[in-house]
């Protein structure tokens, strides 16, 4: 008999490691993880890990022969800055990889006669505000507003959301007999900040870089202007939100895609909190205009009232608590 598993792609990434730790601690499921990068030490032994490319079709045929995939957390992606340097590769991983996994989930749903749960993290990068004036006027955007991404990553994520919703509702809509659909659910994350990992290839990375540099006594030059504000979230809230959406009763969900918010903060305000925690840290601002433009096109904050209403979303960490109770104590320990 095939073994029932939860599959996590992109398991070596920031959200991946945090999610694997949390699910392994719950201890009630078999976890299969994969990533093109090696498995980080912090999650070793918590799952069956495969170092593999999600574009490897043969791998998936082998996987379904051995495992019955009940749930997929599809986290593998190239983030916004990295994707601008290799847009074609980003499209392959972010779009073709997602399409392949959705097809696999659709086939598995039909085969089991029960929907496979497909969890997909999207991003504030799906938004594209055309100028600062508009950004000020539409400071808390709803899911369907300003969906004009300016990056390959943002385009890929927006299309991933649409593809997932299609597979959820309309896949094979003209077939004589509709197969069992997969159950697609998506959280649109703000910039994420972890005490344990530093992101690579994102545009919101300045927040994490500033904090981790300060904790190591290093000076930091921020690549966006002091006044630039976007929404951020502490990693524990990011993990909570995707797990809470995954366990929400399906009949309560009126949408497939939900904004999740926590706090909006400017780069200068992050600097102030960092300097308060690590007095004497030298933080300067030297905008890289191209990278700054990307972050500038993202909203100041997101309206997450749909998530709050439909499945009770409520972040636990505002900016002050994120620093005081999560980042500072854990980061200090890490670099001591
Ligand atoms: N953190 C991501 C990035 O900067 C946004 O989702 O690309």
Boltz pocket constraint, residues with backbone or C-beta under 6 A from the ligand:
constraints:
  - pocket:
      binder: B
      contacts: [[A, 79], [A, 80], [A, 81], [A, 122], [A, 123], [A, 124], [A, 125], [A, 153], [A, 189], [A, 190], [A, 191], [A, 192], [A, 201], [A, 202], [A, 203], [A, 204], [A, 205]]
      max_distance: 6.0
